[in-house]
Amino acid sequence: MNKDLDKWIFDIEGMTCAGCAATIEKRLNELPGISEAHVNFATAKAYITLDESKISADEIAKQVAKIGYKAALHQAEELETITLNIKGMSCTSCVSNIESILGNSEGIKKVDINFANEKGIITYDPTVIKLADIKKIVASVGYEAEVQDDTVVEEKDKSIQIAYKKMLYAAILAGTIMTLMIIRMFGVKIPAYHLLTVLLGFPVVFILGSKVHHSSWLSIKNKVANMDVLVSLGSLPPFIIGLSGFFWQVQTFIEMAATIMTFHLIGKYLETKAKGKTSEAIKKLIKLGAKTARIQRGDEEIEVSVKELVIGDLMIIRPGEKIPIDGIIIEGNTNIDESMVTGESMPVFRQEGDEIIGATINKQGYIKAKVTKTGKETFLAQVIKLVEQCQGSKVPIQDFADRVTGYFVPIILVLTFLTFLSFNIFPSFHRIIIEWGATFLPWVNPDLTNLTLAFITATAVLVIACPCALGLGTPTALMVGSGLGAENGILIRSGEAVQTLREVKAVAFDKTGTITSGKPVVTDVITYNNYGEQELLLYAASLENSSEHPLAQAIIDKSKEYEIDLLPVKEVSAISGKGIKGLIEGKEVLAGNRRMLEDHQISYQIAESDIQKLEAEAKTLLLVAINKKLAGLLAVADQIKEDSVTAISRLNEMGITTIMLTGDNYKTAQAIAEKAGIKKIAAEILPEGKVNEIIKLQKEFGIVAMVGDGINDAPALKQANVGIALGTGTDIAIESADVTLIRSELVNVVYAIKLSKAIFRKIKENFFWAWFYNLIAVPVAMLGLLHPMIGAAAMSMSSLNVVYNSLRLKKFRLREG
């Protein structure tokens, strides 16, 4: 895909089933300038890749409006929207004053001031104007503005409230109708029964169900069909036929019409509520963030909204407080609970110079920290972005379901028409089935006329079919699964990665920083000629303190473990490729390799067996001589991470081949691979050669995953079928990877594969139940063995079954076994 293309997200209103999503998606993909578009019914969003020079957001919105839906550009990356509590307004003219001055201010894109609730919603460009400036502008015209946090009801919550009210009113009215019908069935005469059912049923079918009919009309107008068409045809004709009861002595179907619409509205409410639960992970992540921060301005401390913080602000964080935003400690030290990042329950020690992450908790010390990241650059914002990105993507298997859904409703309409015809052309055949069904199904009535049976059966076929279940199967599972992953430090970028990761046959690992810690440490201290360990380290570390060699720091760090005070060194000289020498307390000290000692005619025969043993373990050796006599040797190695052996062992047990890619020589690579349990090695590879190795592995194994640090390994991560980047600290926005593991532990690779398998298993289950339901329910309805009211209830339950099956993923124990 062209990297220069823009990626936009649109909020879509008016979708009622997966068929609507397919209709919008098809229209968007036909527009010039749009490279790729997909519409997610579960999240009510369109994800569009386009060339901004060829099409505008307004044009996209107009095109979507033409087919009966509403599209609005989701909060653009560069814009932010804030809700302010505004005090001091006395009338609507105050609203005009504030809107006028803010609307004319540079950087402010949209202003909505509400006098009734004294609130203002402002959309602005934070690169042009700061929140503090907006508050000053409001203050300049005599009003006071303060940031409002978490008091605005989310759009999804509003949808749930609206759906609940519709369901409640419909249930009361339809319940009254059903009560009257049952009373009448027991022989009690009810005056003006027909008129009462019409008056009670009208609001249900035409007012509470108006959105259904509107969507149905737009769908037909655009020569497509969605689920609302089925519900409209299942409720409108019965109601209209029921009206004829005022003029002729015919059986009416008002009760059936009202009940069908009511069951549909009940199903929609439950579905909307359940869909809201699938995105709870995002809500939890958002709630993790702090609302306010205490900052130092001059000599005083003031409390401000986190949204007002700018880079460079000095935060004051006391024990027990939540860290407001990402920063770096400039004063003090503390223990911080970083469990929301790492999943580890034990607090981590942080001191001056260390990075801290917003939303983690300061457990003990008083610290001051400088803000280093704000807005969308913070760790929490990046996590939320990656989770949303995954939830808005598609799993390849969904494409097939979407194509089927596009034909589903038209096929049901054809089957409905054929069923109606068949009951009228072959009534005797159908009566045999009806009479058989009546022996064990109380709702089957063989005494009805052929025309009535045909009509009821055709209606049942309409309302029993459920394309929604097919459309919800993938996105709901993906939303719950990606949320579960985020809670465990596994961030999956796309649905495609979910499907591919479960099929991985081989995993290639970068060595340094992935299998190993990436930091050399002293592993062995061996002394000779009556020297002690501390004495050896004293001379070696003092000498190496003058060196810039990568191994020097490892030796100095080792001396700190013994709390050794280093000695001054004179006449220091480094000998390239061999080592370093100098005078310490009048003694000549050399530290280097064999050639260094050989050049100075110092014997190291006493250490030969130790040298061979340590070199076989792929360790780098530093021989130390004092006054022409070997004092000892230090072995330095890049240690294998504690969990690397466990992770690689589990992958091997899963039948996945493990490979290590490294620039080290073959002997060193082999030693590390043996310790880690790696099956294959590719050594002495330059960074640019890793891509070719991945290509070779793909030819040999098929689906290959690459695990690396996401920076040096970026080309190889891209080439692999699935790129897995180990995230460290706050830098997790690794664009080259399909999966980012917040914690740099290899065992999370195992968990990521387990999660992908669990998500895909749930997707397959959802598809099975959706297909099974429709394949069983539709033929049963066509035989006349299903009452439309039961069919309407079953249709709603089908969608719910899929959503709640996805929600069961929350109980999946990712870290067990």
N, C-alpha and C positions, 0 to 999 in steps of 0.2 A: 504494500500500500504506500502511496506517496506521502512522505513525512511532512510535506508542505501543506497538506490539506488541514482544514480546521475541523474540530469536533464540537458539535453543539448538542445540548440537551433541551428538549421541549417538554413542558408539562401538557398532557392531553386530557381534556375534559369531554365527557359524553360517551366514553366506551362502556359497553355493558357486557361484552363477551369477547372471546378470542377472535371471533369473526370480524369484529370492529377493528381490532388491532391489525389483522391481515389486510383489511381494506385500506386503512391509512398507510400501512407500510408499502403496499403496492403503489399507491398514488405518489408517495414521496420518492420512491425509487425511479419513477418515470420523469421526475423533474430534472431539467438541465442544471448542471452544477453540483448535483448530489451524487457522490461516489457510492455511498452505502447508507442505508437507513434500516433500522429495525425498531419495532414498537413492542414494548413490554406491557402486556395487559395488567399484570400483577402490580407493577409500580406506577402505571399510568404515565409512562414517559416514552418519548421517542429519542433515540440515540442516532445522530446523523453525522456522517463524515462528508464534508463538502468543500467546494472552492468558494470562499466568501466573495470573490470578485464576480462570480457568475449568478449568485442568488442571495437575496437578503432574508433576514428573519421575518420581516413583514410579508414578503411574498410567500414564504412557507406557511405562515399563519393563514393567509388568504386562501391558499390552495386546500389546506385542511378544512377551513370553514366551508368551502364549496361542497364538500362531501358530508357536511353536517356535524362536524366536531370543532372543538375549540383548542387552539394550540397557542401556548405562550412560552417564550424563551425562558428556560430555567435560569435562575440567577447566574448571570454571566461570570466567568472566572474573575474578571477584574472588578466586578461590582459587589457591593455588600448592602444588605438591607438591615436597618435597625429600627426598633420600636422605642419611641420616647414617651415618657409621661410628661405632659405639658401642663404647668400650673399657671394660673393667672388669667385664663380666658374667661370673658364675661358674656360674650355673645358671638354670633356667627361671623361678625365682621373681624373679630380677632383671628378667626381661621383664615380669612382672606389675607390679612396682613402677614401672617406667618408663612402661608403658602407662597405669597408673592415674593417676599424677600429671600426665602430659601430657594424657590424655583428659579430665581435669577442669579443664584450663586454658582460660580464655576465648580464643576465636579459633581453637582447634585443632579441626578437624572429624573427622579420622580418624588413628589411630595403628596402625602394624603394625611390631612389633619381632621380628626373627628372631635367636634365640640362636645358631643354627648358623653363620650367616655374619656375626654381630655387626653387623647393619645394621638401620636403622629407616627406614620410609617414613612421612613426616608430611605430611598435607594441612592447610593452615591459611589463614586470612584475613590477608593482610599489612597490612590497614588496622587490624586489632585487635591483632595480636601480631607482633613482629619475629623474624627468625631468631636474632638475638643473644640474645633473651629465651628462646627455646626451648632454646638451648644452656646458658643459665644454669640453667634449670629442671632439665635432665638432670644438670648438675653439682651441684645442690643435694641430690640423693639419692645422690651418690657415684660418678657415672660421667662419662665424657668423651665429648663428641659433636663430630665434625668433618664438614664438608660433603663429600660424595662427588660427584665430577664424572665423567660419561661412563663409569662402570663398570657401570652397570645396563644389561643387554641390552634393547634396545628391543623392544616387542611385535611389530613387524614382523619383526625379526630372529629372534625366538622362533618365529614362524610358519614362517619359512624353515627353521629347524633341525628343527622337527617334521615338516614336509613332506619334508625330505631323508631323515630316518630312515625314514619310512614308505615312501618310494620305494626306498631302499636295501634294506630287508628284503624288500619285495615283489619287487624285481628279482632278489635272490638265490634266493628260493623259486621264483618263476615261471621263472627261468633254469634252475634245476635240473630242473623239470618239462619244459621244452622240450628240454633236453639228453637226458633219458631218452626223450622221444618220438622224437627224431631217431635215437637209437641203435636204438630198437625198429623204426623204419621201415626200417632196413638189415638187418632180419631177426634181430637179436640178441634172444634171449629174456631178458626181465627178470622175475625172480621177484616176485610180488605187485605188479606194475606199477600196477594199478588202485588198490590200497590206498595205495601210495606217493604217487600223484598226489592222492588225496583228502587224505592227511595233510599234504602240502606245500601244497595249494591252499586248505585250510580257513582257515589264518591270514591268507592274502592276501585272500580274499573276505569273511570274517566278522569278523576282528579288525582288520587294517589298513584294511579298507574299511567298518568299523562306522559311522564318521561319515557316510559316503555313504548307507548304508541308513537311519540315523536321520533324516537330513535328508529322505530320500525319503518315509519314513513320515509325518513331520510335514507334508510338502507335500500328500500325498494326504489326510491327516486334515483339512486346511484347505481341501480341494476346489480346490487349485491344483496345478500341476505345474511342476517345475524340472528342470534337467539331471540331478540326482542320481536322479530317477525313471527316466530313460533308462538310466543306468549300472547301477542296481539291477536293472532288468528285463533288462538285457543280461548280467548276471553271475549273479544268483541262480537263475533257471530252468535255465540250463545246468548249474550245479553240482548242483542238486537232481535233475535228470534223470540226471546222471552217477552219483548214488548208487544209482539203480535197477540199475546194472551189477552190483551185488553179488547181485542176485536173478534178473535176467533177462539174456539174451544180447542186449543192445542196444548201439548206438553211444553212447559217453559223450562228454561235452563239458566235463570237468573242466579240461582244458588251456585251452580257449577261455575259460572263466569266469575262471580265474586270470590269463590274459594280458590280458583286457579290463580287469580291475581294476588290474593293474600299469601298463598304458599310461595309464590314467586318473590314477593316482597320480604317474607320471612327469610327465605333462602339468601336473598341479596344482603340483608342485614347481617346474618350470621357469617356470610362469605366476606363481607367488608371488614367485620370485626376480626375474623380469623386471619385475613390477609394483613391486617395491621400488626398482628402478633408475629408475622414472618419477618417484619423489619424492626423488631424490638432491639436487636443487636445495635442498630444505628442509634436508636433512642438512648440506649444505655451508654454508648460511647459519648454521645453529645452531653449527657448528664454528668459524665465524669469530670468535665472541665470545671474549673473554678469560675465563680461569677465576679468576684472582686479581687483587687490586689492592693496591698499597702506599699506605697512607693515613697521615696525620699525626694523632696523638692527643696533644695537649699538646706535650711536647718530644720524644716518641719516634715512630719510624716502625714500623708494624706491617703485616703482610701478612694480608689477609682474603679470603674468597671474594667474588666480584663480587655474589653474591646477598645478601650482608650489607650492601652499600652502601646508604646512605640519602641523600636530598637534603641538600646542605650539607657532606657529607664532603669533606675536602681530599685529593686524589690527588696523589701524586708520581710523575712519569713520566720515566724516563731514556731517553737515546738508544737506539734499537733495540727498545724495548718496545712492546707492543700497548696502545693506549689502552683501559682497562677498560670505560668506560661514558661516555655523553654528559655533557659538562660545558662549562665556560667557563674559559679561561685567566686566572689572576689574577697569575701571575708567570712571566716568561721568554718566550722566543719560539723557534720551531723550524720545521722543514719536515716536513710530514706527508704520508705516502703515503695518499691517499684513493681509490686506484684501485677499491676494493671499492664505493665510492659512485658515483664519477664515471666510472670506466672509464679515466681518464687515468693514464698511467704516470708523469708528472712530479710530484714532490712539490709541495705547496702551502705557501706561507709563512703561518704563523699566529703572532699575537702577543697580548699582553695585551688582554682584552676579546673575543677571537674565540671562537666556538663550536667545539668539537671533537666528533667522533663516535666512539662506542665501536666497537672492532674495527678502526679504522684504525691505522696504525703510525707512531710517532714516530721520524723518521729521524735527527735531529741533536741538537737542543737539549734541555736540562734544563728541564722546566716543572712548575709546580704548577697544578692545575685543580680547580674546585669542581664537585661532582656536581650536575647540574640535572635529570636525568631518570633514573628507575629502572624496572625491571620492564617492563611492557607499553607504557610511554610512550617507551622508547628508540627510536632510529632503526631499529636492527636488528630489534627486536621488531615494529615497525610494518611493516617490509618482509615479515617472515615471516608476519604476520597477513594482509596483502594477498595474498600468494602462496597461502596456505592457503585463503583465501576464494575465490579464482578456481578452485583445484583442486577445491573442494567444490561448485562451481556446475554448472549444466547449460547446454549449448548448446541452443537451441530445436530444432534438428534431432534431438536425442536423444529428444525426446518421442515422435516417430514411431517410432523404433527401439524404445523401451520398450513402446509399445502392441503392436507386432508381436511382440516377445519374449514378451509375456503370452499370445499365442495360439500361439506357436511349438511348445511342447512338446505341448499337446493335439492339434495338427494332426499332429505326428510319431507320436503314439500311435495316432491314427485311421489314418494311412497304414500303420503297422506291422500293425495288425489286418487292414486290407484286403489287404495284401501276403500275409499268412499265408493268408487265405481264397482269394485268387486262385490261389496255388500249389496249393491242394487242389482247387479247382473247375475250373481250366483247366491241368492239369499238362502236357498236350501242347504247348500254346503256349509255356509257360515252358521246357520241355525243349529246344525248338528254339533258344532264346536261350542256354541253359546249354551245350548242345553246341557252339554257335558260339563261345562265350566260352572254352570249354576248349581250343580250337585255339591260343590265344595267351596265356591266363592260367593259370599252373600251379596256382593255388589253387582253380580251379573244377573240381568233381568231378561229372560227369554220372551216375556209377554209384550215387549215393546214392538212397535211397527218396524218394518225393514228400514224405512227412511230414518227413523229415530236411532236405530242401532248403528246405521252407517254414519250418522252425524256424530254420535258419542264416540264411536271407535276412531273416526278420523281425528277428532279433537284430542283423544288420548295419545295418538301417535305424535301429534304436534307437541304436546306439552311434556311427554316423557323423554324426548331426545335432549341430550345435554352436551353441546359443543364446548361449554365452559370448562368441563372437567379435563378435556384434552388440552385446552389453552393454559390451564393453571398448573398442570403437572410438572413442568420443568421450572418455571420461574419461582414458584413457591419453595421447591426443594433447594434451589440455588440460593435463595435469599436466606433461608434458615441455615443451610450448610456454611455459607460464607460468613454468617454471623458467628457460628460456632467456631469456625477457624480463627476469626479475629480475636475471640475471647481466649484462644490458646496460642496466640502469637503467630498464626499462619494466615498470611494475606494472599488470597488468590485473585489474580487480576482479571481473569476472563472465564466464561463458561467453557470455552474450548479447552482451556487447560485442565478443567475438571474431567472432561471426557478423555483427554489424552493421557493424563497422569496415571489413571487406573490401568492403562495398557502398557506402561513402561516395562521394557525387557532388560534394559541396562542403565546404570547410573554412573556417569563419569564425574570424578571429583578433582577439583584443583587441590594441590597439596597444601601450600603455605597459606595459613589463615583459615583453611577449611577443615582439612583432616588434622593439621597441626595448629598450634596456637599462633604461629607466625612471629613468635618472640623467642630468641635463643636464651637458654638458661643453662647454668652450670649443673651438670648431672652427677659428675664424679670428681672427688678431690682425693688424689693419691700422693702420699709423701714418701720420700726416700732419704737415706743418709741422716737419720735422726731429726729431721725437721717435722714440726707439728702442723696440723691443718691450718690453724689460725695464723701461724707464722708464715706459711706458704701464701695464704690469701693476703696477708698484710703486704708482702713484697710485690706480689703479682698485681693486686688492685692498685697499689700506689703507683706502680709503673704504668699500668693501663689507663690510669686517670689522665695521663697526658696524650692518650691515643684517641683517634676518631674511628677506629675500626669497629664494625658492628658487634664483634664479640667482646669488646672492651666493656661495654655497659653491663653485659651479663655477669662478668667477673666482679665488677664494682657492686652490683646488686647483691651478689652472693656474700661479699664482705660485709654488707649492711646487716645481714642476718646474724652475724657474729658481733655486731656493734663495734667494728674495728675503726679506729681513727687513722686515716691514711697519713703516710709520711711524705715529706717533700722529696722531690727527685731532681737531680742535677745531671747535666750533660746528656739529656734525652736525645736519642736518635732512632728514627724508624727506618727499617731496612725493608724496602718494597718486596712483597711476596714472601718474606721470611719471618719478620717479627719486629721487636722493639727492645732497646737496651738503655740503661742509665745507671747513675750512681745513687744509692740510697744508704745514708749513714756511712758513707765511705766504702760500701760494698758494691761490686759490679753485679748488676742483676740483668739477666737476659730472659726474655719470654718470647717463644716463637715455635716454629716447626722444626723438623729434624735437620733440615739444611742449615738453619740458624746455628744449631749446636755444632754441627759438623764443621761449619766455617770457623768456629771458635775452638775447635778441637776439644769439645766436651763430650765425654762418653755418656751414652744413655742406654747401654747394654742391659743394665739392671731393670729397666722398664720395658724391655722389648715385648715380653709376653702380655703385659697390660696394654701396650700400644696396639698390638694385633687384635686383641679381644675387643677393645673399644672402637677401633676403626671398622671392625666387622659389624658393629652395631650402628654404623653410619654417623658416628660422632666426630666432631672436629676437636683436635687435641692441641693444647698449648703446653709446651715443655718449659719449665722454669728452672733456671740455673743461677746459683749464687756463688760468686767467687770461684768460677770454673768447675763447680760441682753441681750435679743434678739434685735439685731440692724436691721436685715433684712434678706432677702433671695435672692439668685441669681439662676435663672433657665437657664440651659444650654442644648442645643439640637443641633443635626446635622440637619441643615436646608434643607428642600426640595428645589431642584433647581427651579429657576423661571419658566422654561419652562416644567418641569416634568408634571404638572397638565394638561397643554395644550396638550402635546404629548399623554398622556394616555387617555385623553378625546377623541382625534381624533381616536386613535386605537379602543376604545370602539365603537365609531360611525361607524367604518368600519366593525364592527362585529367580531373583533379579541379579544379574551379573554386575559386579562392582569393578570399576576401572579407575586408576589414579593417573592423572596427567601432571607431569612435573618437568621443570627444566634441570633438575638435579641429574647427576650421573647415574648410570644404571645400578651400580652397587649400592649407593645411598638409597635410591628409590626402592630397591628390592628389600632392603632392611626395614624401611618404614612400612612397606606394603605387608610384609610378614607380620609385623607387630599389630597392624590395624586389621588384618584379615582380608585385605584386598585381593581379588582373584587375578586381575590383570594389571599390568603397568605399561605406560608409555612414557619413557624417560628422555631427557636431553631435548625437550621440545621448547622452542621459542614461543612467546605469547601468541604470535600470529599463526603459529603452526597448530594451535589447539583446534582451530576451525576444521582443518583438514583431518585431524584425528576424529572429530565428531562425525564428519562425513563418512569416514571409514567404518566407524562403529554403527552408523545408521544402515550402511549396506550389509553389515554382518548381523545385527540384532533387530533392526526395524525401528521401533520406538525407543528413543534414547533421551534421558534427562541429563542435564549438566548442572552441577552444583558448584558455585563459586562465590566470590565476594561482590560480584556485580559491577566492578570497575575495570580491573585489568582483564577480567574474563568476559567482558560484554559481548564481543563478537561470537565467542563460543556459546554463550547463553542464548544468543539470538538464533544461532544455527541449530541448536538442539530442538527436539520436538517440544520439550518443556524446559525452560530455564528457571533454575531455583537459586535465588540470591540469599545469602546470609546477611541479614540486616544487623548493623551494629550501632549502638547508641541511638542517636536521634536521626541518623541518615538512612531512612528506609525507602525513600522514593527512588527506587532503582528501576529506571525505565526499560532496561534490557531484559528484565526477568518477567516470567509469567507468574511465578510464585515468590513471595518474599517472606523469609522466616525472621521475625523480629529478634528472636534469641539465636545467637550464633552457636547452636548445638545441632550436631548432625542427626541426632535422634528425631528431630522435628521433620526431617525428610521422610522418615518412616510414617510419622503421624500425618503428614500431608498426603501421602499415598493412601493411607487408611481412610482419611477424610474424603478423598476423591471417590474412592470405591463406595463409601457409605452414601454420598450424595447421589452418585449415579445409580446405585441400587434402589434408592428411594424414587428416583425419576422413573426407572423401569416399573417399579410397583405402581406408581401413579398412572402410568400409561396403561398398564394391565387392567387396573380397576376401572379406568375410564372406558376402555374398549369393551371390557367384559360387561359393564353396565349397559352400554348402548347396544351391544350385540344381543343381549338377552332381553332387555326391556322393550326395544322397538318391535321385534317380532311378536312378543307376547301381547303388546298393545294392538298390533295389526290383526291379531286373531279375535279381538274383542273381549279379552279376558282382564282388561285393566280399566278401571274407571278413571276419567280425566283428573278428578280431584286427587286420587291416589298418585296418579302419574306426576302431577305438579309437585306434590310433596317429595316423591322419589327423585325427581329432577334436581330439586334443591339439595337434597341429601347427597347426591352424587358429587356435586362440586365441593360440598363441605368435607366429604370423605377424603378427597384428594388433598385439600388444604390441611386438614388435621393429620393426615398421614405424613405430610411434610413436616409438620410441627413436632412429630415424634422424634425427628432427628436431634432435637434439643437434648434428648435423654441418652444419646450415643456417647459412650465413655471412650473418648479419643485416646486417652493416655493409659488405658488398661492393656495389659499383655504386651 
